[in-house]
Structure formats: C-alpha cells, structure tokens
Amino acid sequence: MTDYLVVGAGLFGAVFAHEAMKANKTVRVIEKREHIGGNVYTRELEGIQVHEYGAHIFHTDNREVWDYVNALAEFNRYTNSPLANYKGEIYNLPFNMNTFHQLWGVVYPEEAAVKIEEQKAVHAKAEPANLEEQAINLIGTDIYEKLIKGYTEKQWGRKATELPAFIIRRVPVRFTYDNNYFNDRFQGIPIGGYTQIIEKLLDGAEVETGVDFLSHKEEYLASAENVLFTGMIDAYFDYCYGELAYRSLRFETEVYNTENYQGNAVVNYTDAETPYTRIIEHKFFEFGSQKKTVVTKEYPTAWKRGDEPYYPVNDEENNALYRKYADLAAREKKVVFGGRLGMYQYFDMDDTVEAALNLAKDLL
C-alpha cells in the first residue's frame, strides 16, 4: 500500500507530493496527460522554452511561497507588461496613464480622471444589470468598448449584456505611467522553464503518465491509504448532480524564421472580429536572442466532456452546484480534493502553491 496516491502531476499535486515525501510518506503520482506539469508544463523548441498551455508569469506577495519556488529554480526579472491591439491600435495594459494618453491625448492624471468621470456620469446605472453596465460604471465607455467588451465576450463565449455584473467587480486603473501588470512584490519566470520545478518536486515519487484514474477508480483507491484528487470534482462523482461549467482553450503554435514577430511577450486582441484573445511570443519571457521565434495564438472555446477544462465558470448557479459536490467530497473517507479542478476555483500559481502547502500542513 502506498501512503499517498496523488492524482494529477500539476503544480498542486507536485507540491503536495514533495511535502508528503519530506514527511517520509511513500508517494505514487498518476497523470492523465503524457507529461508532468499540468498547465505550467514547458518544453524546449528552437532553444526557446514554450509555455504549452498559455503564458505563466509567477507573481506573489507571499515571501514564503516566493522562497519556496526559488529554491527549486533560478527566476529571472521578467515583468509582465502586455499590450492590447484593437483593430491595429496599440494600447498599454493595465489601464494607466500611457493608455489614457493613447486614447485621449491627456498628459496629467487629473485630466484622465475627469475624462473617465465624465463618461461614467453620462452612462452609469444605479443598479448594473449585467457586465456591460457594470464595466461602464467603473471605467466609462471608451475603455470598455475598445479594451474590455470584445475580449471579454470572446473569453466567455457570451455577450457582455448576458454576463452577470459581479464577474467584473473592479477594474484596475492606475493614474501613473506604469506598465507593470501586477502589483505583487515578487515576479519572474524560471530560467529554463517550469517543467524542471515539477521534476524536482516529484523526485523520489513513483510517477506514471498517460493513465486515467477514473477508468480504474476502485482499483486505484484500493492501492493507497490516502488519495489526493486534483481532477474535476464533478467527474469524480460521475456527474451525479450534473456538469459544472468550464471554458476551454485551443492553442496554435508556429515557428517563424525571424528574430522578432511582435516585439512583446503578450499582446491581447481586444476587438470582437479577431478570433483569438492573445498572441504569445515565448522567447521574450527569458529575454531570448535566438534567430527564430515561437508564437502561440490562444483561442477560447466552449467546453464539453473530453476537452481540457481551463477556467471554472464561477457564477451563482455553478458555485451552488459545486457546493453540492463539495458536500459529497467531505464524506469521502480517504480522498481529499485539491487544485483548481478539485476545488472549482481559478488559482494563480502562487495561490496553488500556498493552498497545496496548507493542505500538506493540515494532513501531514
């Protein structure tokens, strides 16, 4: 009998497995995909570390988490400064004085604030009924129309007027000329990619890839004293209450025989007509100087069974359904649920590490 069977070799499962082994537990890790790493998996192509499942920039305010990952790899000083492309017009993100100057020609923060308040005053709703009304209440019409509306509708697959207002509770606005997307103290990307971190975390564990836990559920449950399940919680219970909703993604990756394709690591496409939401040029995550470049286009798609679930749809209906599954999970004798799919939450990487460490402290 293995002390712990960890289902899923992503960041959450790997951190927990590492902590379990430090506590002298025997650990077996199984993974449905053909590789470890989950969505933080990176692979080398043309000498460039490619973020296979979208851009992953590590950022945190948690010193313990930052020290934890830096003990596993050397991180560079990458700062996330994405751009927005709206029908060929380029704007800085997050919304800051550079954005406001590009939109309106204003130079001083007071001018930008006045412009935003003018638009909000004309169109604001006392009780926003949907995401569109809520966004305009927060930021006005110009920014909403050019930089929020099209991107959001592509991301969620629904009109902004059909999305609930609470999805966009706040919009980050800076009245400074600062293009750093995150406010966290610590930020960077591991030199040589994320897969090395997962490999170090799983060193000492028995690891199998390309195997499906749910196809042999009872057999796997019988093989371990304890189980950490990081897959979809509704799938574990055979969708007995129905499916939780997710959004999926499709990636198109190409190698170009040029040193520089778009001049930035991340460019968001915020108009409705462009079918993808962003283009990632991977070499710029590590300040690469390779003669070629690798570019990925990211297409949001509807999710159906068999697709990879990337984003939980945390509206009121789905959160209520998740609570029913969580009640079932609490009755499981030796299975705990973790990660974004097991807990039906969108986690940043630092949240994932912190949650896995906390679970390990509780159980071990």
Summary of the structure (lengths in Angstrom):
residues: 364
radius of gyration: 21.8
end to end distance: 17.3
largest distance: 67.8
contacts: 1183
relative contact order: 0.21
helix: 38%
strand: 22%
